[in-house]
Amino acid sequence: MAEQPVFVLGEGLQALEAAAFETEAEFQDLLALHPRVLDFGTLSDGRPLRLVLVAREMGVATSADSGPTYWLDHLFVDADGVPTLVEVKRATDTRIRREVVGQMLDYAANGARYWPAALLQRSFEETCKADGRSLGEAYAELLGEDSERSPEVFWAMVEERLAAGQMRLLFVADRIPLELRAIVEFLNRQMRQADVYAVELNQYRGEGDLKVLVPRVYGEAATAAKTAPGQRGPQKTLPDEMDAAIESRCTPEVRGVARALLQHAQRRGRLVGGTAVYPSMNVHYRVAGQWVPVGTVSLYENPGARAELAFSFGAITKRLGVEAAAAFAAALPTVGGLGQKLAEQRAAGFRGWPQVPLPALAAEPGAVEQVLFAIDQLVDG
């Protein structure tokens, strides 16, 4: 049976006939320009979902020292910091049935490991520049009126979500075969942190340039079944939760380091709960009349129940300048590989998140005191 047209009723009745996308590139360009066709669902506070493009053809590495091995069609993000990975195929491409699923899982697994906050931020800002869009406008759409979140803090949150497996995986095609629907429903039921959807996007053309796009989403029922209402979205770590995690997960030596860092921030600055699935606390200090996120203490569950301190050099550089960031770096200890990471930051203009394991600070006499002294120097100018 031939596919029925869609009718538009205005001054008269116009029939719009089903029309295939001529090329996959046309399909991809459409999604990059008009991501609203993929905006189904809501944010954690009930606002409508609005996806923002991070990059087209996002490179995916498979090791820390290699360049991209794969290329994801589109990477989007929403205001909650949840990344959305999109792979586009036309129905005429036989890979839409099974091969595309393996591709997407490759992208998700390796993106979670090798897309640091600095890379995500740079990719987004380069995309804005290429599209002729001002960063102020782009970040206003992404961050809204949330004055506590700088771009660096936001992208750190996106990195945390990736590391925790909190993401959306979207297969988009002009026809979704039954085999792919079944796989999507199965994956969505089995994957606790990630949501998996297939989006069938039908196109209809009328006279002139008139087009109608009709999206149909598969996988929402499985998502609703595994998630209670109001349970989605970021939940900030509370101080009591962080303290309990430190007590239960850390050795006495590491416990002392974590508490020294957090108590210092309570005395001289403030603590802001992280939004990852693992306990974390962001330490903020007031420097030169403004709040600066200096670092994050995180207690990861996997692998190996890691505990570490990450320094927010991107935020420090943005607010206080490269000289202040360089002086802060020079005052820090070089234990646990931090010295090499700081040297790399120096060469890159202090834009990243160098990390040091808390056990390394605990093992070196005076290391944690040196960190706190460096923070005092930064705060006191």
N, C-alpha and C positions, 0 to 999 in steps of 0.2 A: 504494500500500500504506500502510495506517495505521501510524503510528509505534508501536513496541512500548513497553509500560510498563517501568519499572524496578521490580524486586521487592526488598523489604526483608524479611529473614528474622530474626525474633526469636522471641517466643513463638508466633507464627504467621507466615503469609505475607501481606504487604501489598503491593498493587500501587500504584505511584505513576505517575500518568498525566502525559504531557507537557502542559505548560501555558505559554502565551505570557505574556510580561510585558505587563501591561495598558497601561502608559504608558512612555515613554522616561525620565520622571522617576523612576519606580519602579526602573528598571534602573540609573540613575545613582546613586540613593541606596544601592542594594545594594553597588555597587563602592566607594563612599566609606566605608561602614560595615565592609565585609569585603574589603579589598584582597588578602587571602590567596588568593582565587580566581585572582589574577593572578601569584602567586608561583611561577613556574617558573624553573629555573636556579639558579645559585649565585653567591656573591660571589667576589672575587678570591682570598680565602684558603680557599675551599672551603665556607664556611658557607652554609646555605640562604638564598636571597634572601628579604628581607622588605621589601615596599614600604610606605612611610609617606606619608600624604596631605599634600601641601603646600597645595593649594587646590582647591576646586570652582569651576568657571566662572572660570578664570584668565584675566585680561585680557591681550590680545596687542596691543601697539602696533605701528605700521608706520613710525614716525619718532621721533626723540629728543624732539621737543617736542609730541607728540600724546598724547591719551588712548587707551584700548583701542579698537581697530577690530574685533577678533575676540574670541571667548571659547572657550577650550579647555575641554572637559568636565571633565577632571581632570588635575592635575599631581601626580605622585608622585616620590619620591626614595628611593634605597637607601643603605645604610651606606657604600658606596664613593663616594657623591656623584654617582652616575649618575642623571640625571633621566629620568623615564618619562612620556611624553605619551600620554594616553588619549582617544580619541574614541569615543563610544557611539552606535550606531544600531540600531534594530529592523529586522528583515528586511522589514517592510512599507514602510520608507522607501526610496524608489528611489535616494536619494543614496548608499546603501551601495555601489553598484557602481563609480562613477567619481568623482563629485563629492567624496566624503569624502577621497579621496586628495589632491586639490588643496588641500582645506582643511587637512589635516594638514601638508603640506609648507609651506604658508603659516605655520602656527603654529610649526613647527620653525625655519624660516629667521628669522622675526622674533623669536621667543623667544630664540634664540641671540644676537641683537643687542641686545634691549631688556629683558632680565630680569637686572638687576644683582643682586649678592649681597644688597644691603640690601633690595631689593624681595622677593626670595625668602624671606629670613629673616622679614621682616614678615608676608608672606602666611602662612607656616607658623605663626607664633606667633598670628596672628589666628584661624586655623583651629582651633588648639588651644583658644584661649579660647572660641570659639563652641561647640565640642564639649564644654566643661566639663572639659578635660584639663589637668593641670598641666604647665608647661614642663619641670620637672625630670624628670617621668616620660617625656615625649615625647623629650627629648634623651638620656635614659638609653637608650631603645630605639634611637635613631638613632646615637649615638656610642659606646655600649657602654662599655668600660673604657679607651678610647683617651684617656688623660689629656693628650696633647700637642695634641689638637684642641679648640679652643674652638668655640662655635657660629659665630663670625665666620670662623674659619679654614675650617670645614666648608662654609659657604655660599660662601666665596670659591672653594673647590674645585669646587662645583657650577657656579658661574659660568664657571670655566675650562673645565669639561667642555662646557658649552653652546657656548662660543666655539669650541671645537675640534671641535664636531659630534658629541661622544660622548654619545649618548642612545638611548633605546628609543622607538619609535613603535608604539603598540598600537591596532589597530582592533578594537573589541569589539562583537559583535552576537549575537542569538539564532540567526542563521543566516548563515554566511559564503558568499556566492555564489562560483562558480568564477572569475568575472572578477576579483574582489578577491584571491582566493588567488593567481592568476597574477601580478598586479601586485605583491603582497607578496613573492613568491619572487624576482621580477625585481629589485625595489628592494634586497632584502637581499643579492643577489649583487653589485650594482653599488656600494652605499654602503659605503665602507671603515670609517668610524668609527661610523655609526649602525646599530642593529639594528631590523628591521621585522618585526612579527608581526601576525597576525590571530587573535583568540581568539573561538571560538564557545562561547557559554555557554548550555547547555540547562537548563531548569528543569522539575522534576517535582514534583507536589504529591500529598500523601496526605491522610489524615484529620486534621482539626484544623489546626494550624499547621505540620505536617510538610512540609518542602521538601527537595529534593535538587538541588544544583547540579553540573553536569558540564561542566567546561571542556575544550575541545579546541584545541590550539595549532597554527597553521600558520606555517611560516617557520623552524622550528628547524633543519631539514636544511641550509638555505642558510647559516644562521649558523655551524653546525659546519663547513661546507665552507670558509668563508673565514677561520676562526680556529683556530689550532693550540691543543691543550690546554695550559693553564697560561699562555697568552699574554694573556688578558683581565685587566682590572682595572688599577688604578693602579700605575705604576712611578715611583718617585721619581727625580728628576734627581740624579745623582751629582756631586760637586764637579768631578771631572775632565771630565765631560761638559759641565758649565756652562762651564768654562774653555775647552774646545775650541770651544764654540759662540761664546763671546765673541771668540775669536781669529779664527774664520772668517767671522762675520757682521757684525762691528762695524768701524767706522773706528777709526784709532788714538786719536782724541779720545774717542769713545764707549767704547772699550775701557778707557781710563784711568778714566773715571767708574764703569763697572760694577765694575772691580776694586777701586777705592777703597771703594765701598760694601760689597762682600763681605768685603774684608780687615778693614775696621773691625768688621764683625759677628763675624768670626773672633777678633779680639783682645778685644772687649768683651762679646760675646754668643755666639751659635751660629747655624749655618746649618742649615735644614731643607729638603731637596729638595722641590720642587713635584711634583704628580702629573699635570699637564697633558701633552698630546702635544708641546708645545714646551718648551724648557729654561726652568726658572724656579727661583729660590731664595727661600725665606722667611727674613727676618732676624729673629731673636728676641733680646731683651735681658732681663736679670734686673733688675727694678725693684721696689723695696719688698718683696723676698723672694719674688717670683713671676716666672715667665717670661711675657713679653708679646710677641706677634707684632707688630712695628712696621711691617713692610712686605714687599713682594715685588718682586724684580727679575725681569722676564720678557723673553724674546727671542722674539717672535712671528715665525712664518714668513710669514704673510699677514694683512692686506694690507701690502705694502711693507716687509717685514722690520723691523717696529717693535721698538724696545727701550724699555722704560719702567720707572719705579719707581712702585708703588702703595702708598699709606700706609693701614694698617689702623686707621682711626680708631674703628671699632666696637669692636675688641678693646681699644684704648687706653682708650676711655671706660668700657667695662664693668669693666676691671680697676683703673683709676687714677682715674676720675671725669672729669666734664666740664671742671673747672678745669685739670687736667693736660693734657687734650686741647687745650683752648683755648690754653694757654701754648705747647704744642708747635707748634700751627698758626701762632701769631704769630711764632715763631722761624724758620719755613721761608721760603725764597725764593719769589718770586711769578712766576717765569719760566714760559714755556711754557703759559700759561693756568692755572697752579696757583693764582694769586691768586684768580681768580673761583671756582674749584672750592672753595677753602677758605672763601670767603665763603658759598657755598651750604651747606657743611658746618656752618658756625657757626649759620646759620638753622635747620638741621635737627637740631641737637643732637649733631653729630659722630658720625654712625653709619655713614658710607659709606667708599668706597675712592677718594679723589681721586688722580689719576694725573698724572705729569709725564714727558714723553719724555726719555730720556737725552741725545739730541742737544741739547735745550734747556738742560740742565744743563751740557753740555760747552761750549756757545757763550757762556755768561755767566760771565765771570771771577769766581771766588770762590763760585759757586752750590753746587757739590758740597761745598765746605768748610762752607758755611752749613748744609746738610742734616746733615752729620756733627756740627756744633756743636749743632744743635737736638736731635739724638739724645743727645748727651752730657748736655745739660741735663735731658732727660727721665729718663735713667738715674740721674743724680746727685741728682735731686730738687731 
